[in-house]
Amino acid sequence: MRADDLLVVVTVSGGIDGRHRSVLIDGDGSYATLSRGEPEGKGRMKPAELAALRAALAESEFATLPRVNLAEQPIPDGLTTAVVYQGHEVVTDGSKPLPGLDRVIAALPPMEARS
C-alpha cells in the first residue's frame, strides 16, 4: 500500500478501552486495518461498496466540511473519528450532525481484524 494510492484514511480513537484503530483504503478498494499502528488485517471492498464510498466522498464536499467537530465539553469515554481525504482532515466525536461525513463513515469497511 503506497501513500500515493490511498483514497481515504480513517482513525477512531478513545473510548473506555483506549482504542486506536485505523483503516487505510486504496483507490482500488483494497484496505488494511491497523490497531495502535500495527498491521491487523486486510481486505478488499466489493465494487459496489467502493462506488458507494466514492459517491459519499464526492457528495460530502469534503474540503468544505468544518475541520474540527467536537462537543464543547469532552465526552467521557467518547470516540473521536478522524477522516483524511485528498489532503484534508476532518475530526468528529459525533456530537454534531455532519450528514456528508456520516455517509462517508457509514460506507467504510469494518475496522475489526480480517485476514
GULORO-446126 format. One record per residue (C-alpha): residue number from 1; residue in three letters; x, y, z. Coordinates in pm, whole numbers. Last residue first. Layout:
% residues N
REC    i   aa       u       v       w
REC  NUM  ALA       X       Y       Z
...
//
This chain:
% residues 115
REC    i   aa       u       v       w
REC  115  SER    -727   -1152     705
REC  114  ARG    -986    -953     894
REC  113  ALA    -940    -760    1219
REC  112  GLU   -1203    -504    1313
REC  111  MET   -1222    -177    1123
REC  110  PRO   -1521    -274     908
REC  109  PRO   -1531    -128     556
REC  108  LEU   -1633     236     527
REC  107  ALA   -1965     349     373
REC  106  ALA   -2118     456     708
REC  105  ILE   -1820     685     773
REC  104  VAL   -1867     859     437
REC  103  ARG   -2242     896     498
REC  102  ASP   -2175    1049     842
REC  101  LEU   -1929    1292     683
REC  100  GLY   -2194    1428     449
REC   99  PRO   -2462    1431     721
REC   98  LEU   -2248    1627     969
REC   97  PRO   -2459    1630    1284
REC   96  LYS   -2272    1748    1593
REC   95  SER   -2189    1514    1882
REC   94  GLY   -2029    1251    1660
REC   93  ASP   -1683    1300    1808
REC   92  THR   -1559    1448    1485
REC   91  VAL   -1231    1525    1309
REC   90  VAL   -1198    1628     944
REC   89  GLU    -865    1608     764
REC   88  HIS    -796    1742     415
REC   87  GLY    -512    1620     192
REC   86  GLN    -738    1448     -59
REC   85  TYR    -925    1260     214
REC   84  VAL    -832    1219     581
REC   83  VAL   -1102    1117     829
REC   82  ALA   -1050    1147    1205
REC   81  THR   -1303     983    1436
REC   80  THR   -1311    1057    1808
REC   79  LEU   -1477     818    2048
REC   78  GLY   -1621     912    2385
REC   77  ASP   -1505     770    2720
REC   76  PRO   -1622    1090    2887
REC   75  ILE   -1742    1336    2621
REC   74  PRO   -1530    1649    2637
REC   73  GLN   -1731    1972    2681
REC   72  GLU   -1786    2195    2379
REC   71  ALA   -1855    1885    2172
REC   70  LEU   -1621    1829    1880
REC   69  ASN   -1640    1900    1508
REC   68  VAL   -1296    2012    1391
REC   67  ARG   -1217    2059    1021
REC   66  PRO   -1554    2208     922
REC   65  LEU   -1654    2049     592
REC   64  THR   -1564    2243     276
REC   63  ALA   -1286    2007     160
REC   62  PHE   -1521    1710     199
REC   61  GLU   -1789    1827     -43
REC   60  SER   -1978    1530     108
REC   59  GLU   -2121    1426    -230
REC   58  ALA   -1780    1325    -365
REC   57  LEU   -1686    1126     -53
REC   56  ALA   -2026     956     -39
REC   55  ALA   -2003     869    -410
REC   54  ARG   -1653     724    -365
REC   53  LEU   -1772     518     -68
REC   52  ALA   -2076     390    -261
REC   51  ALA   -1857     300    -560
REC   50  LEU   -1618     114    -329
REC   49  GLU   -1910     -79    -181
REC   48  ALA   -2048    -160    -528
REC   47  PRO   -1706    -284    -644
REC   46  LYS   -1670    -507    -336
REC   45  MET   -1419    -376     -84
REC   44  ARG   -1096    -566     -49
REC   43  GLY    -941    -698     269
REC   42  LYS    -663    -660     518
REC   41  GLY    -591    -727     881
REC   40  GLU    -406    -620    1192
REC   39  PRO     -99    -422    1097
REC   38  GLU      35    -229    1400
REC   37  GLY     -31     144    1438
REC   36  ARG    -231     106    1761
REC   35  SER    -458    -136    1575
REC   34  LEU    -429    -119    1199
REC   33  THR    -664    -224     922
REC   32  ALA    -558    -254     561
REC   31  TYR    -767    -188     253
REC   30  SER    -808    -286    -108
REC   29  GLY   -1075     -85    -288
REC   28  ASP    -871       6    -597
REC   27  GLY    -819     363    -472
REC   26  ASP    -657     229    -159
REC   25  ILE    -827     234     181
REC   24  LEU    -635     273     507
REC   23  VAL    -840     169     812
REC   22  SER    -736     278    1156
REC   21  ARG    -786     171    1514
REC   20  HIS    -675     346    1834
REC   19  ARG    -875     214    2125
REC   18  GLY    -849     336    2482
REC   17  ASP   -1092      73    2610
REC   16  ILE   -1325     330    2768
REC   15  GLY   -1341     511    2441
REC   14  GLY   -1066     691    2259
REC   13  SER    -960     659    1896
REC   12  VAL   -1108     600    1553
REC   11  THR    -877     656    1257
REC   10  VAL    -984     686     894
REC    9  VAL    -762     705     586
REC    8  VAL    -901     770     238
REC    7  LEU    -811     703    -126
REC    6  LEU    -453     592     -76
REC    5  ASP    -254     509    -391
REC    4  ASP      12     778    -349
REC    3  ALA      72     662      10
REC    2  ARG     167     320    -121
REC    1  MET       0       0       0
//
